[in-house]
Amino acid sequence: MSQSVDSDVSGVSAVRTYIQTHRAAFLDDLAEWLRIPSVSAQPDHAQDVRRSADWLAAQLKETGFPTVEVWPTPGAPAVFAEWPSGDPQAPTVLVYGHHDVQPAAREDGWHTDPFEPVVQGNRLYARGAADDKGQVFFHTLGVRAHLAATGRTAPAVNLKLLIEGEEESGSPHFRALIEERKERIAADAVIVSDTGMWAEDTPTVCTGMRGLADCEIELRGPDQDIHSGSFGGAVPNPATAAARLVAALHDEHARVAVPGFYEGIVELTDRERELFAELPFDEERWLRTAKSHATHGEAGHTTLERIWARPTAEVNGIGGGYQGAGGKTIVPSSALLKLSFRLVAGQDPDRIEEAVRTWVADQLPDGISHTITFGAATRPCLTPLDHPALQSVVRAMGQAFEQPIRFTREGGSGPAADLQDVLTAPVLFLGISVPSDGWHAPNEKVELDLLLKGVETTAYLWGDLADHWRDAH
């Protein structure tokens, strides 16, 4: 279904009028939520995290969601809400975010109390303002603006929210929760509002996140440290073996040398490379942010391509032997390596683990035994540029920001991939935070104009998704 120009203009006006009318109350409510120190990583705040979940549940009921539940986990609770469209042909959309926050204290360098929100100019300062309470909360005013502008009594899509309480602690119980509640959270598309944009004047949509696999490798040689004069050069040295493993991890072009590592990966298209190149990327400024003095990485790819769309292997730690002052002439009995692998679409963490295990075993000499332990893996997620749900996000953002929307990816990893994996639904990223917001840092803030653009985007999104989903299906 398509709308006329007149109806589009009328809809925009109605949405913006509604948002401005309710702006003050919206910000007052958000400030109330931000005062709850829902720090999931600190046991002393367990009751605060529960209080945060209960507060959000009450707000969602007040917003109009007919079904709102607080779901317990072995750790912190999650909040689930559902608002059926009433239209049997409407798609179902699940919004993901989190209500827990990072630790914060005035002595960390905050200018004000991190849990007493302060507005200075166009900025709201508080822990969780951007990550992620502000970006979760804009959905409440957004759906109300959607209803007010369209005259509907229920959203144009079957709208669900799942707001977890342990994201800042690594989401240890999230996968089990969504597997257990799979039928309740089933959706045609997932909207993740726990991300950001390139810059205030460059609104962007993220189209994917890398996955992650990591391991610890313990190498063992002699049964104890032994004299390097009596035995050195005649027995294998586990520290030397560790160094050789590290040296063999990449080839001369900085490509990962583990056989089969690149099998099946989804390569960047020419169009995606062009879109990355359109971004106003200042490499010197980026290097300063990275606290590095040079770029480095896989040959044939730009810096943005390397951190967003190429798989990597990193040495996170290496140790073994004597580390104290002065010398100690020994052949050490053991050495330790910590490695991590960022994965892209097409790579399976289980296959990567198998490939790394085989590669390590093949590299080690006789007399060096080893134990390799992998942590919990995260799968990569990627949404094609032409996916109809992604195009709806782009159109809604373009309507709110009144300028072209560009595309990014995220080099890190997160629980969004679990939702994609369990629900077999595309993941779309809708965030309005900018790099200067200071996630996890002192003086975290959110730009109020951008926060309200997030509200406006969601007000347009549900109708666009419903219309174009029907057209595409």
N, C-alpha and C positions, 0 to 999 in steps of 0.2 A: 504494500500500500504506500502511496506517496501523498504528501501533503502539499497544498498550494503555498505559494510564497506568502500570501496574506495570512494564512493560518500559522505558518512558521513564525512570522513576525509577531503575531498576536500571542502565540505560545511563549516566545522568549520574553515578551513584555510581562506576561502574567507570572511567569516563573520568577523573574527578577524582582517584581513588585512584592511577591510573597516572601522572598528571601529577605529583602530589605526590611519588610514589616516585622519579621520574626528574628532578625539578626541579634538584637540585644538579648532576648530571652534564650536563644540558642547558645550564645557565648557564656551567659550566666550559668546555664546548665552544664556546659562543658567544663567551666572552671570548678564547679562543684565536684565533678568526677575526677578532675586532675588533683584535687586535694586529697584523694584517697591514695596512700603510698603503696600501691599494689606491686611490690617488688617480689617477684616469684622466687628469685635466687636466695632470699634471706628468710630462714624459717620464722624469725620473729615477726615477719609480715604476712604470715599465712592467713590470719584472720582478715587482714586488709585486702588480700587478693579475693577472698570470699565476699567481703563487703563490696568490692568493686563489681564482681559478677552480679550480686543481688541488685546493686544500683542500676547497672545497665539493663537487667531484666525488667525492672520497674519502668525505666524510660522507654523501652521498646513496647511494653504494654500501653503506656500512655500515648506513644506514637500511633498505635492502632493495630499492631500485630496481634491477631487473635490467639496465636499459639506462641508462648514464650516459656522456655524451660532452662533451668540451670542443671547442667550435666556434670556429675561428680567424676573425678578420675582418681587414681592412686595419689596424684599430686594436687594441682590446683584445678578448680572447676572451669568449665567452658559454658558459654551461653548460646543457646539455640533459639531461633525465632522463625516463624513461618507465616506468610500472608498469601493465601491462594488468590489467584486472579479471578477465578470464576469462569474463565474462558477455556474450554476444553482443548483449544488449539494453541494456547499460550505456552511458550517455552518456560522452563524452570531454571532460575538463576540462583546460585549460591554465592553469597558474599563472605569472604574470609578476612579476618583480622585478629588482633589480640588485645587484651585489656591489661596484661601485666606490663611492667616497665622495668628499666634498668635501675640499679641502686643509684642513689644521689644524696649528697650531703653538702651543706653550705661550705664546709671546709675544703671540698674538692675544687673550689674555684668559682662557685656560683656567686653572682652578684646579689641574688635575692634567695629567699627560701625556695628550694626546688619544688616543694609541694604547696606553695602559696602562689597561685597564678598571678602574673603581673602583665598588664598591657602597657607597652611603651610604643607610642606611635601606631604603626600598622603591624606590630608584632606582639604575640602572646608568648610569654616565657613561662615554662613549667616542664617538669619531667613528664613525658608522655604527650606533650602538645602536638608533636609531629609523629612520634613513634610510640604508640600507634593510636592513642585515644582520639586525637583530633580527626584522624583519617577514618576511623570507625564511625565516629559520631556524626560526620557530615552526611552519612546515609539516612539518619533519622529526619533531618530537615529536608533532605533531597526527596524522599518519598512523599513527604507531606506537600512539598511544592509541586511534585508530579501530579498528585491527586487534585490539588487546588486548580492547577492550570488546565487540566483536562476534564474536570467535572466527574472524574471516576470516583467510585467508592472503594475500589481495591486496585492494586497496581496492575499495569498492563501485562506483567509477567508474574508467574508464581515465584514469589520472592522469599528466599531463605537466607538467614544469617547464621554463621558459625564463628564465634569469637572465642578463641582459646585463651587460657590463662597461664601458659608455660612457655611461650615462644622465646622469651628472653632467658630461659633456662635450657634451651635446646629442644623443646617440644618432646620430652622423653616419653610421654604417654599419648601423643597425638595420633600416631599411626594406629595404635590399638583402638583408640576411641572411634576413629572414622571407619575402621573395619567393622567394629561392633555396631555402629549406627549407620551403616552404609545405606540402608533402605530409607532412613529418615532424611538423609542429606543428599539423596540422589538428585542430580541436576544435569541439564543440557550444557551448561557453561558455568565456569567459576570466575568470579571477579575478586581479585586480591587487592585490597587497599592497604598495603603495607610496603609501599615503595615510593619512588619519587620521580621528579622530572629533571631534565638536563639543567635548566636555569629558569629564572622568573620570566625572562623574555623569550624563552625557547621551550614551549610546552611539548612534551614527548610522551609516547606510550612505549612501555617496555614489552618486548615480545617473547622473552625467554630468560631462563636462569640456568646456570650450569649445575651439574650434579657434583657429588663429592664421594670419594673413597679415600680412606687413610689407613695406614698400617704402621706397626712398630716391628722392627726386625732385630732380634738379639742374635749375635754371632758369638760362638764359643770355640776356643782353641785348646790350649793346655788346661789341665785341671786347676792350675793356679798360676799366678804371675811367676815367671821364671827369668833367670839371669840371661841378659841378652848377649853377654860375652861367651857364656858356656853353650847357649842353645840358639841364639839369634842367627838367622840365615840358614838354619837347618830344619826348622819346624815352621808351619804356617802361622802367620800372625793375624788374629782376627781384626785388629785395627787397620792393618793394610788391606784386608779383604773388604772391610767397610768402605775404605777410600776408593778401592777399585770398583765397587758397586756404584758408588756415587758418580765416579768418572764415566762409567758405562751407561748411565741412565739416559744421556742425550747424545746425539751424534753431532757432527761438526756444524750442522745447520740448526741446532737447538731443537730438533725434533726428538720426541720420546722414542728411545731405541728398544722398548719392550716389544717383541714380536706380536703382531695382531692388535696393537693398541689403537690404531686408527681405523680398523675394519668397521664398516657400516656407518661411519659418522655422516651426518647431514652437512654437506658443504655449503658455505655461503653462496647465494646466487649473485650474479652480477648486479642485480637491482639492490640487493641488501648491502653490498659493498659500496654502491653509489650513495645509498641513504646514510650509511655511517660517515662517508666522506663529506656529506653536506653539513654535518654538525660543526659548530664553531669550536673545534678542539685546539687548545693551546698546549702543545706538548711540553714546553718549558715550564709552564705553570703547573701542569700535571706532575712533572718530575719534582717540583718543589713540594707539592702535597705529598708525594710518595717518599720524600726525604731521601731521594736517590740522585745519583750524579750522571746516570746514563740509562737509556732504554736498552732492553735486550729481550730476545725471544725468537720464536720460530721464524726462519727466513721466509720472505715472500708475503708477509702479513703486516698490516699497520698495528700500532699500539692498541687501538680500540678493538680491532679484530682479534688480537691476541687475548685480551682480557674478557671479551664478551662471547666469542664464537669459536675459539680453538681450545682443544684439551691441553692440559698441562700436567707436569710432574714436578713437584717441589721437594727439596730436602728441608724439612722443618727442624731437624735436630740431628746431631752426630756427636758421638762421644765414645770414649774407651781409654783404658790405660791410666797412667798417672797424670793427674791434673794439678798437683800442688806446686809449691815454690821449688825452684831448683830442678835438678835432673834426677831421674831414677831409671837406671838402665835395665829395663825389663822387656820381655815379650808379654803383653797383657793377656789375661785369660779370656777376656770378653770385650765386645764392643756393641754399640747400640745405634740404630738408625731410626728416624721417624720420617716417613714419606707421606705426602698427600697428592691426590690426583683429582683435578677438576675435569669434569666430563661434559660433553656436549651431546645434543640430540643424536640418537643412533647408537650411543654407547650404553652398554648394560653393566652396572657395577659388579654383578656376579661374574661376567666374562672378564672384566678387567682384573678382578681379584685372582681368578684362575690364571690369567696370563702373567700377572706379576709373580705369583707363587712359582710358576714354572721357570720364569726368567731368573729369579733369585737362585733357585736350586741349580740351574745350569751355570751360573756365574761363579759359584763358590768352589774352591779347590778342595781336594781330599784333606781331611783333618780339621775342617771347619764345619761344625754342625750349626744349625740355626733353628729358631722358632719365629714364625711370622704371625702376627695377630692383627686382624682387621677390625676396625670399629664399625658402627652402624653406618650404612651408606645412604646417600640421597641421590635420587634419579634426576637427570636433567629434564627440563620441560621447554617446549618451543611451540609457539602458535604461528602458523603460516600467515604471511601478510594479507593474503586474500580471503582469510576465514571470515565469514559473515559476522560473527560475534565481535571479532577484532575491529572490523570496519564500523560496527555500531559504536564502539567505544571511541574510535577516531572521530566519527561524525559528531557525537555528543560533546566531546572535548572541543572540537573545532567551533561548534556553536557557542559554547561557553566562553572560550578564549578569543573568538573572532580572529583567528589566524591559522595558518597551516600547522598541522601536528606532525612532528617528526618521530623517528623511531630509534629506540635504543634496545640494548639487552642488559642483563645484570650478570656480572662476573661471579658473584657469590652464589650461595645455595640456600635453600629454605624449604619449609614444609609444604609449599605450594605444589611441589612435585608429587608429594604423597596424595594430595587431592586428585591430581591428574591421573595418577596410577590407579587409585582405588575406584574412582568414579568413571574413569575412561572418558573424561570430559575435557574440553579445551580450557586452559587457564589464561585469563586476561588480566593485565595489571592496570589498575586505575589508582594512581597516586599523584598528589600535588606538592609533596615535599620537595625542597631544593637542598643542594649540598650544604649551604650555609646554616641549615637548621640545627646541625650539631647533634645528630642522633648519638646516644650513649655518652655524650660529652657534657661538661658543665654548660649552663645557660642554653639548654635546648629550647628552641622556639619554633613557632609556625607563623608564616606570613598570613595575616587575616584575609587579605584580598584573594590569595590563592586558596585558602580554606573554603571561602565562599564560592570560588570557581569549582571546587570539588562538589559542593552542594548542588550547584547549577548543572554540572555535568550529569550527575545521577538523576536529576529531575528530567532531563531529556533522554537519558539512556534507556529507561525501561520501555517507553513507547517505541523508540527506534528499534530496539531488539525485538520486540513483539512483531512489528510490521515486517522487518526484513528477515526475521527467522521464518515467518510464514512464506514469504516470497522464495526463500532459498530451499524450503522443504515442501 
